[in-house]
Amino acid sequence: MSIKEKGSISIHTENIFPIIKKFLYSDNEIFLRELVSNAVDAVQKIKRLAALGQFNGEIGEPLVEVAVNKEAKTITISDNGLGMTADEIKKYINQVAFSGASEFVEKFKDAKDANEIIGKFGLGFYSAFMVADLVEIDTLSYQENAEPAKWVCDGSTEFEISEGSRSTRGTTITLHINADSEEFLESFKLQEILDKYGKFLPIPIQFGTKSIQEEDGKDADGKTQYKSVEVPNIINTTSPIWTKSPTDLTDNDYLDFYKQLYPFAEDPLFWIHLNVDYPFNLTGVLYFPKLKDDFDFQRNKIKLFSRQVFITDEVKDIVPEFLMLLHGVIDSPDIPLNVSRSFLQADSNVKKINNYITKKVADKLDELFKKDRKAYEDKWNDIGLFVKYGMVSEEKFYEKAKDFALVENTENVFFTLNEYKDKVSPLQTDKNGNVVYLYATDPTTQDTFIQSAKKKDYDVLLLNTPIDTHFVNQMEQKLEKTLLKRVDSGLADKLIEKDEKTESVLSEEESGKIKALFEKVITKPGYTVEVEGYHPEELPVTVSMDEFMRRMKDMAKMGGGMSFYGQMPDSYKVSINGNHKLISKILSAKEQDQEKLAQQAVDLALLAQGMLKGPELTAFVSRSVELI
């Protein structure tokens, strides 16, 4: 083969290959994404030219082939696309790709992120030199009377162009893999990378062959026989569901696609098909998965594509924070293939996409709520986490969601925020005109207090998910003249104070005596005792933590910026119901029995709160046996 031309790519680029190798080494698998994407583009372009009548030859079956030869230490990427002439190689490979090389070297010599570099200044093709120390391009243009051309470069700035060997239209790129990159000569490794980046590319990608079982007649007993047949191993689905119209898809199509993306996940609750072409291009399908109550924050479950090429599953800036719990796919050609974090944060389209997704999710939830409220309520335990998280973190979402957000009470009845206010306002408005919502976080341990509230016909909400600490605060901020109090942060009379007051039957002297007695038996720090006159049927002694203090501590546990409160010691209030007959009994008991009875009453209150443990519980059991 006679050498036609030798040349140097550019006088400025001596530093270019070391930089490519140095900075991109950590992410060197993307060479395959870049080269396969280029091959797909070349095939799509010839299809487009044929459709426009600018190419009249046979297109044939569009195909990109990837092959590996472990002995020869080569990887080839071959397509039947547009092809190039020798002049086009000089223009696109030698000049265009390096037109900004000096600027590139200057700008990116301190770059940290591979995606900041690849794709800038047309460098996608040159990612090949991350893994190869010699790259060959063998190509034949679609143009009439074109001659095949070959380009060879060894990773320096020198290249050779000579006559090529291709007899059919298209391009073959051969990488001679360097010693540091021999892991890419393993078929399973290439299959893995192709699965990751190319699973939904729009042109079939073949990587070798695979064996499948085919029916092969019947045996003597009439049973079906099978034989192994080698067929092309096509790694991609060329028309994934997000490229289709929702009207052409069934529920099963959406569920099958979900299983393709997440083979081991439970079926999703529902999904949203995104399709917008103005003011930006965006398609995709987002799924609402079933969530565990423990804030199952499996991030990176949404995959970002650009024209069906996988880019990343780091979608934090594109998808609103509260929707990071969703699963699925977003595809936008407006987001460049070689996207960097700094690009995402600065790009105006990304902000618009973020707002659009928020609106679509809100509209879908509103539609589900209005269409079939019962089904919506059945799903609320899974949906509620998204909705509350969205309301807390995104003002625009709150405005829409306040109409379809639900609260559930301890009787498992659901209400919208407006319905609940209407339900409890008549009975649960305090003397200052505030509507007081009572809520439980653990109905089992707080049952005593729930029953106490129910005796007064008060309703108790169930707010027991991790986000509810923040949701409670938000409801107080957003709802007019509304307070939320945990049902065990005091007796019902104290939680919703009315003008009418129950007088204490104890004299001032008796109250002082009881207070001193209980202060003597409570030896732990952080407990304050007060004697009040409550309804005689209320408990004789209750132990509670101040609502504000407990809420701040809960938020500190969740990392809500309240760490100051998290470090403060716990403080509890011991309320003595002076009108309860047990208190009168203690007062009239013999002096030696008074302390024992007072201790017993305190321990019962602690037991009701699940706060009596260890040696104190053992002592309580022994004392109870003795008293019986």
PEMO-V922310 format. One record per residue. RES is the residue in one small letter. PHI is phi as a letter, one per 30 degrees, with the letter a starting at -180 (none if undefined). OMEGA is omega in radians with two decimals (* if undefined). D_CENTER is the distance of its C-alpha to the mean C-alpha in whole Angstrom. Layout:
((RES & PHI & OMEGA & D_CENTER) (RES & PHI & OMEGA & D_CENTER))
This chain:
((m & none & -3.06 & 56) (s & d & 3.13 & 57) (i & d & -3.12 & 55) (k & d & -2.98 & 55) (e & a & 2.97 & 54) (k & c & 3.11 & 52) (g & a & 3.11 & 51) (s & c & -3.00 & 48) (i & d & 3.14 & 45) (s & a & -3.12 & 46) (i & d & -3.06 & 48) (h & c & -2.86 & 45) (t & c & -3.12 & 42) (e & e & -3.05 & 44) (n & d & -2.91 & 40) (i & d & -3.05 & 38) (f & d & 3.06 & 37) (p & e & -3.13 & 37) (i & d & 3.11 & 34) (i & e & -3.09 & 33) (k & d & -3.04 & 33) (k & d & -2.99 & 32) (f & d & -3.02 & 29) (l & c & -3.03 & 27) (y & e & -3.08 & 28) (s & d & -3.07 & 25) (d & b & -2.93 & 23) (n & d & 3.14 & 26) (e & d & -3.08 & 25) (i & d & 3.04 & 24) (f & e & -3.08 & 28) (l & d & 3.08 & 27) (r & e & -3.08 & 25) (e & d & -3.05 & 27) (l & d & 3.11 & 30) (v & d & 3.11 & 29) (s & d & 3.11 & 27) (n & d & -3.14 & 31) (a & d & 3.11 & 33) (v & d & 3.12 & 30) (d & e & -3.11 & 31) (a & d & 3.13 & 35) (v & d & -3.14 & 35) (q & d & -3.12 & 33) (k & d & 3.14 & 36) (i & d & 3.09 & 39) (k & d & -3.13 & 38) (r & d & 3.13 & 37) (l & d & 3.12 & 41) (a & d & -3.13 & 42) (a & d & -3.13 & 41) (l & d & 3.14 & 43) (g & i & -3.13 & 46) (q & c & 3.03 & 46) (f & b & -3.03 & 46) (n & c & -3.13 & 48) (g & d & 3.10 & 48) (e & d & 3.10 & 46) (i & d & -3.06 & 42) (g & i & 3.12 & 42) (e & d & -3.14 & 39) (p & d & -3.08 & 36) (l & a & 2.94 & 35) (v & c & 3.14 & 33) (e & c & 3.03 & 34) (v & c & 3.14 & 33) (a & b & 3.12 & 36) (v & b & 3.07 & 36) (n & b & -3.02 & 40) (k & d & -3.11 & 39) (e & d & -3.11 & 43) (a & d & -3.12 & 43) (k & h & 3.12 & 40) (t & b & 2.93 & 39) (i & b & 3.09 & 36) (t & b & 3.06 & 37) (i & b & -2.99 & 35) (s & b & 3.11 & 37) (d & b & 3.04 & 37) (n & c & -3.11 & 39) (g & c & -2.99 & 38) (l & d & -3.02 & 40) (g & i & -3.14 & 42) (m & b & 2.97 & 43) (t & d & 3.10 & 47) (a & e & -3.14 & 48) (d & d & 3.13 & 48) (e & d & 3.07 & 45) (i & e & -3.11 & 44) (k & e & -3.08 & 45) (k & d & -2.98 & 44) (y & d & -3.08 & 40) (i & d & -3.05 & 40) (n & d & -3.00 & 42) (q & c & -3.03 & 42) (v & e & -3.07 & 39) (a & d & -3.08 & 37) (f & c & -3.09 & 39) (s & d & -3.12 & 40) (g & c & -2.98 & 38) (a & d & -3.08 & 38) (s & d & 3.13 & 40) (e & d & 3.14 & 38) (f & e & -3.10 & 35) (v & e & -3.10 & 36) (e & d & -2.99 & 37) (k & d & -2.96 & 34) (f & c & -3.11 & 31) (k & d & 3.11 & 34) (d & c & -3.07 & 31) (a & d & -3.14 & 28) (k & c & -2.92 & 25) (d & c & 3.14 & 23) (a & e & -3.09 & 24) (n & d & 3.04 & 22) (e & d & -2.98 & 24) (i & c & -3.05 & 27) (i & e & 3.09 & 27) (g & j & 3.03 & 27) (k & d & 3.08 & 29) (f & h & 3.06 & 33) (g & i & -3.02 & 33) (l & d & -3.10 & 32) (g & e & -3.12 & 30) (f & d & -3.04 & 33) (y & d & 3.02 & 34) (s & d & 3.09 & 31) (a & e & -3.08 & 33) (f & d & 3.00 & 35) (m & d & -3.03 & 32) (v & c & -3.05 & 33) (a & b & 3.03 & 37) (d & c & 3.00 & 40) (l & a & 3.14 & 41) (v & b & 3.10 & 40) (e & c & 2.98 & 42) (i & c & 3.08 & 42) (d & c & -2.96 & 44) (t & b & 3.05 & 44) (l & b & -3.08 & 46) (s & d & 3.08 & 45) (y & d & -3.04 & 46) (q & d & -3.11 & 48) (e & e & 3.11 & 52) (n & i & 3.11 & 54) (a & d & 3.08 & 51) (e & c & 3.12 & 52) (p & d & -3.12 & 49) (a & b & 3.14 & 48) (k & b & 3.11 & 47) (w & b & 3.14 & 45) (v & b & 3.10 & 45) (c & b & -3.06 & 44) (d & c & 3.10 & 43) (g & i & 2.93 & 41) (s & c & 3.13 & 44) (t & d & 3.14 & 44) (e & d & 3.06 & 47) (f & b & 3.04 & 47) (e & b & 3.00 & 49) (i & c & 3.14 & 49) (s & b & 3.14 & 52) (e & d & -3.11 & 52) (g & c & -3.09 & 50) (s & c & -3.10 & 50) (r & d & 3.10 & 48) (s & c & 3.10 & 49) (t & b & -3.09 & 47) (r & e & 3.07 & 44) (g & k & -3.06 & 41) (t & b & 2.99 & 40) (t & c & 3.06 & 40) (i & c & 3.14 & 38) (t & c & 3.11 & 39) (l & c & 3.02 & 38) (h & c & -2.92 & 40) (i & d & -3.12 & 37) (n & d & -3.02 & 38) (a & d & -3.11 & 39) (d & d & -2.97 & 35) (s & c & -3.04 & 33) (e & d & 3.05 & 35) (e & e & -3.10 & 32) (f & d & 3.07 & 31) (l & d & 3.08 & 34) (e & d & -3.10 & 33) (s & e & -3.07 & 32) (f & d & -3.13 & 29) (k & d & 3.12 & 27) (l & d & 3.11 & 28) (q & e & -3.14 & 27) (e & d & -3.10 & 23) (i & d & 3.12 & 23) (l & d & 3.08 & 24) (d & d & -3.08 & 22) (k & d & -2.99 & 19) (y & c & -2.96 & 20) (g & c & -2.99 & 22) (k & e & -3.07 & 21) (f & b & 3.13 & 21) (l & d & -2.99 & 24) (p & d & 3.10 & 27) (i & c & -3.12 & 30) (p & e & 3.09 & 30) (i & c & 3.13 & 30) (q & c & 3.05 & 32) (f & b & 3.13 & 32) (g & i & -3.14 & 35) (t & b & 3.06 & 36) (k & b & 3.14 & 35) (s & c & 2.98 & 37) (i & b & 3.13 & 37) (q & c & 3.11 & 39) (e & c & 3.10 & 41) (e & d & -3.09 & 44) (d & b & 3.09 & 47) (g & i & -3.09 & 50) (k & c & 3.04 & 51) (d & d & -3.07 & 52) (a & e & -3.13 & 56) (d & d & 3.12 & 54) (g & i & 3.12 & 52) (k & d & -3.13 & 49) (t & d & 3.07 & 47) (q & c & 3.12 & 47) (y & b & 3.02 & 44) (k & b & 3.10 & 44) (s & d & 3.12 & 42) (v & b & 3.08 & 41) (e & d & 3.10 & 40) (v & b & 3.10 & 38) (p & e & 3.10 & 36) (n & d & 3.12 & 32) (i & d & -2.97 & 30) (i & d & -2.99 & 27) (n & b & 2.97 & 25) (t & c & -2.97 & 25) (t & d & 3.13 & 26) (s & b & 3.13 & 25) (p & d & -2.95 & 22) (i & d & -3.10 & 21) (w & d & 3.11 & 19) (t & d & -3.07 & 23) (k & c & 3.10 & 25) (s & d & 3.13 & 25) (p & e & -3.12 & 24) (t & d & -3.14 & 28) (d & c & -3.03 & 28) (l & c & 3.06 & 25) (t & c & 3.06 & 25) (d & e & -3.13 & 23) (n & d & 3.09 & 24) (d & d & -3.13 & 23) (y & d & -3.13 & 19) (l & d & 3.12 & 19) (d & d & -3.14 & 21) (f & d & 3.12 & 18) (y & d & 3.13 & 15) (k & d & 3.09 & 17) (q & d & -3.12 & 18) (l & d & -3.05 & 14) (y & b & -2.99 & 14) (p & e & -3.01 & 17) (f & c & -3.06 & 17) (a & d & 2.99 & 14) (e & d & 3.09 & 16) (d & e & 3.11 & 17) (p & d & -3.14 & 14) (l & d & 3.09 & 15) (f & a & -3.06 & 16) (w & b & -3.12 & 15) (i & b & 3.12 & 15) (h & c & -3.12 & 17) (l & c & 3.10 & 17) (n & a & -3.12 & 21) (v & b & 3.11 & 22) (d & b & 3.06 & 25) (y & b & 0.05 & 26) (p & d & 3.08 & 26) (f & b & 3.11 & 23) (n & c & 3.11 & 22) (l & a & 2.97 & 19) (t & b & 3.11 & 18) (g & l & 3.05 & 16) (v & b & 3.08 & 14) (l & c & -3.10 & 11) (y & c & 2.98 & 11) (f & c & -3.13 & 10) (p & d & 2.98 & 10) (k & d & -3.08 & 12) (l & c & 2.97 & 11) (k & d & -3.11 & 13) (d & d & -3.02 & 15) (d & d & 3.09 & 14) (f & h & -3.05 & 11) (d & d & -3.02 & 9) (f & d & 3.06 & 6) (q & d & -3.12 & 5) (r & d & 3.05 & 4) (n & h & 3.09 & 6) (k & c & 3.06 & 6) (i & c & -3.11 & 7) (k & c & -3.13 & 10) (l & c & 3.12 & 13) (f & b & 2.96 & 16) (s & b & -3.05 & 20) (r & h & 3.06 & 22) (q & i & 3.03 & 21) (v & c & 3.12 & 21) (f & d & 3.09 & 17) (i & c & -3.00 & 17) (t & a & 2.93 & 13) (d & c & 2.99 & 10) (e & c & -3.00 & 9) (v & c & -3.01 & 9) (k & e & -3.05 & 8) (d & d & -3.09 & 12) (i & c & -3.10 & 12) (v & c & 3.11 & 9) (p & e & -3.08 & 10) (e & e & -3.03 & 8) (f & d & 3.12 & 8) (l & c & 3.09 & 6) (m & d & 3.10 & 3) (l & d & -3.13 & 3) (l & d & 3.04 & 5) (h & c & 3.03 & 7) (g & k & -2.94 & 10) (v & b & 2.98 & 12) (i & b & 3.13 & 13) (d & b & 3.10 & 17) (s & b & 3.09 & 19) (p & d & 3.12 & 22) (d & d & 3.07 & 22) (i & c & -3.06 & 20) (p & d & -3.11 & 22) (l & e & -3.03 & 21) (n & c & -2.95 & 22) (v & d & 3.06 & 19) (s & c & 3.13 & 19) (r & e & -3.07 & 17) (s & d & 3.10 & 20) (f & d & -3.08 & 21) (l & e & -3.08 & 17) (q & d & -3.04 & 18) (a & c & -2.95 & 21) (d & d & -3.08 & 21) (s & d & 3.10 & 22) (n & d & -3.09 & 21) (v & d & 3.12 & 17) (k & d & 3.14 & 18) (k & d & 3.13 & 19) (i & d & 3.12 & 16) (n & e & -3.13 & 14) (n & d & -3.13 & 17) (y & d & -3.12 & 17) (i & d & 3.10 & 14) (t & e & -3.11 & 14) (k & d & -3.11 & 17) (k & d & -3.14 & 17) (v & d & 3.12 & 14) (a & d & -3.14 & 17) (d & d & -3.12 & 20) (k & d & 3.14 & 18) (l & d & 3.13 & 18) (d & d & -3.14 & 21) (e & d & 3.14 & 23) (l & d & -3.12 & 22) (f & d & -3.09 & 23) (k & d & -3.04 & 26) (k & d & -3.08 & 27) (d & a & -3.03 & 27) (r & d & -3.10 & 26) (k & d & 3.14 & 27) (a & d & 3.14 & 24) (y & d & 3.11 & 22) (e & d & 3.13 & 23) (d & d & -3.12 & 23) (k & c & -2.95 & 19) (w & e & -3.12 & 18) (n & e & 3.08 & 17) (d & d & -3.08 & 14) (i & d & -2.97 & 14) (g & e & -3.12 & 15) (l & d & 3.09 & 12) (f & e & -3.00 & 10) (v & d & -3.11 & 14) (k & d & 3.14 & 15) (y & d & 3.11 & 12) (g & d & -3.13 & 13) (m & d & -3.12 & 16) (v & d & -2.96 & 16) (s & c & -3.01 & 14) (e & b & -3.06 & 16) (e & e & -3.11 & 19) (k & d & -3.13 & 19) (f & d & 3.13 & 17) (y & e & -3.08 & 19) (e & e & 3.13 & 22) (k & d & -2.97 & 21) (a & d & -3.09 & 19) (k & d & 3.12 & 23) (d & d & -3.12 & 24) (f & b & 3.04 & 22) (a & d & -3.13 & 20) (l & c & 2.91 & 22) (v & b & -3.09 & 24) (e & c & 3.09 & 25) (n & c & -3.06 & 28) (t & d & 3.05 & 30) (e & c & -3.11 & 32) (n & i & 3.02 & 28) (v & c & -3.09 & 29) (f & c & 3.10 & 27) (f & b & 2.90 & 28) (t & d & -3.11 & 26) (l & d & 3.13 & 27) (n & d & -3.14 & 30) (e & d & -3.08 & 31) (y & d & 3.12 & 31) (k & d & 3.13 & 33) (d & d & -3.10 & 35) (k & d & -2.95 & 36) (v & c & -3.10 & 36) (s & e & -3.05 & 38) (p & e & -3.05 & 41) (l & c & -2.95 & 41) (q & c & 3.04 & 39) (t & c & -3.08 & 40) (d & d & -3.02 & 41) (k & d & 3.12 & 45) (n & c & 3.10 & 43) (g & i & 3.09 & 41) (n & d & 3.01 & 38) (v & d & -3.09 & 36) (v & c & 3.03 & 34) (y & c & 3.03 & 32) (l & c & 3.14 & 32) (y & b & 3.10 & 29) (a & c & 3.07 & 28) (t & c & -3.14 & 25) (d & b & -3.02 & 27) (p & e & -3.10 & 30) (t & d & -3.09 & 32) (t & d & -3.10 & 33) (q & c & -3.02 & 33) (d & e & -3.13 & 35) (t & e & -3.09 & 38) (f & d & 3.11 & 37) (i & d & -3.14 & 36) (q & d & 3.13 & 39) (s & d & 3.12 & 41) (a & d & -3.09 & 39) (k & d & 3.09 & 39) (k & e & 3.13 & 43) (k & c & -3.09 & 43) (d & i & 3.04 & 41) (y & d & 3.10 & 38) (d & c & 3.13 & 35) (v & b & 3.11 & 32) (l & d & 3.05 & 28) (l & c & 3.12 & 26) (l & b & -2.94 & 23) (n & b & 3.08 & 21) (t & c & -3.08 & 18) (p & e & -3.10 & 16) (i & d & -2.99 & 15) (d & d & 3.08 & 19) (t & e & 3.14 & 20) (h & d & -3.11 & 19) (f & d & 3.11 & 19) (v & e & 3.13 & 23) (n & d & -3.10 & 24) (q & d & 3.13 & 22) (m & d & 3.12 & 25) (e & d & -3.13 & 28) (q & d & -2.98 & 27) (k & d & -3.05 & 27) (l & d & -3.09 & 29) (e & d & 3.05 & 33) (k & h & -3.13 & 35) (t & b & 3.07 & 32) (l & c & 3.04 & 32) (l & c & -3.14 & 30) (k & b & 3.13 & 31) (r & d & -2.95 & 30) (v & d & -3.12 & 33) (d & c & 3.12 & 34) (s & c & 3.08 & 35) (g & l & 3.09 & 38) (l & d & -3.05 & 41) (a & e & 3.13 & 40) (d & e & -3.10 & 43) (k & d & -3.08 & 42) (l & d & 3.10 & 38) (i & b & -3.06 & 40) (e & d & 3.12 & 43) (k & c & 3.13 & 46) (d & d & -3.12 & 49) (e & d & -3.07 & 51) (k & b & 3.09 & 51) (t & d & -3.13 & 52) (e & d & 3.09 & 55) (s & d & 3.11 & 56) (v & d & -3.11 & 59) (l & d & 3.02 & 59) (s & d & 3.14 & 61) (e & e & -3.12 & 60) (e & d & 3.13 & 62) (e & d & 3.11 & 60) (s & e & 3.14 & 57) (g & d & -3.13 & 57) (k & d & 3.14 & 59) (i & d & -3.13 & 56) (k & e & -3.12 & 53) (a & d & -3.13 & 55) (l & d & -3.12 & 55) (f & d & 3.09 & 51) (e & d & -3.14 & 51) (k & d & -3.06 & 53) (v & d & 3.11 & 51) (i & d & -3.04 & 48) (t & c & -3.10 & 48) (k & d & 3.11 & 44) (p & d & 3.03 & 43) (g & i & 3.13 & 41) (y & c & 3.02 & 43) (t & c & -3.06 & 45) (v & c & 2.97 & 47) (e & b & -3.13 & 48) (v & c & -3.10 & 50) (e & b & 3.03 & 50) (g & c & 3.09 & 52) (y & c & 3.07 & 49) (h & e & -3.08 & 50) (p & e & -3.10 & 52) (e & d & 3.07 & 50) (e & d & -3.11 & 47) (l & d & -3.13 & 46) (p & d & -3.13 & 49) (v & b & 3.01 & 46) (t & b & 3.10 & 42) (v & c & -3.13 & 40) (s & b & 3.05 & 37) (m & c & 3.12 & 35) (d & e & -3.07 & 35) (e & e & -3.09 & 32) (f & d & -3.09 & 31) (m & d & -3.11 & 31) (r & d & -3.14 & 29) (r & d & 3.12 & 27) (m & d & -3.14 & 27) (k & d & 3.10 & 26) (d & d & -3.13 & 23) (m & d & 3.11 & 22) (a & d & 3.13 & 23) (k & d & -3.11 & 21) (m & d & 3.14 & 18) (g & i & -3.11 & 19) (g & d & 3.10 & 19) (g & i & -3.10 & 22) (m & c & -3.00 & 25) (s & e & 3.10 & 26) (f & e & 3.14 & 29) (y & d & -3.13 & 29) (g & e & -3.10 & 28) (q & d & -3.11 & 31) (m & d & 3.13 & 33) (p & d & 3.10 & 35) (d & d & 3.05 & 35) (s & b & -3.06 & 37) (y & b & 3.08 & 38) (k & c & 3.07 & 41) (v & c & -3.13 & 44) (s & c & 3.11 & 45) (i & c & 3.11 & 48) (n & d & -3.09 & 50) (g & d & -3.10 & 53) (n & c & -3.14 & 54) (h & d & -3.04 & 53) (k & d & 3.14 & 56) (l & d & -3.12 & 55) (i & d & 3.07 & 55) (s & d & 3.14 & 59) (k & d & 3.14 & 59) (i & d & -3.12 & 58) (l & d & -3.07 & 60) (s & c & -3.12 & 63) (a & d & 3.08 & 63) (k & d & -3.05 & 65) (e & e & -3.09 & 64) (q & d & -3.14 & 63) (d & d & -3.03 & 60) (q & e & -3.10 & 59) (e & d & -3.12 & 56) (k & d & -3.13 & 55) (l & d & 3.13 & 55) (a & d & 3.12 & 52) (q & d & -3.14 & 50) (q & d & -3.13 & 50) (a & d & 3.12 & 49) (v & d & -3.12 & 46) (d & d & 3.09 & 45) (l & d & 3.13 & 45) (a & d & 3.11 & 42) (l & d & 3.13 & 40) (l & d & -3.14 & 40) (a & d & -3.13 & 39) (q & c & -3.09 & 36) (g & i & -3.05 & 35) (m & c & -3.14 & 36) (l & c & -3.03 & 40) (k & b & 3.00 & 39) (g & h & -3.08 & 41) (p & e & -3.13 & 45) (e & d & 3.11 & 45) (l & d & 3.11 & 44) (t & e & -3.13 & 46) (a & d & -3.14 & 49) (f & d & -3.13 & 48) (v & d & 3.14 & 48) (s & d & -3.11 & 52) (r & d & -3.14 & 53) (s & d & 3.13 & 52) (v & d & -3.11 & 54) (e & d & -3.10 & 57) (l & d & 3.14 & 57) (i & d & * & 57))
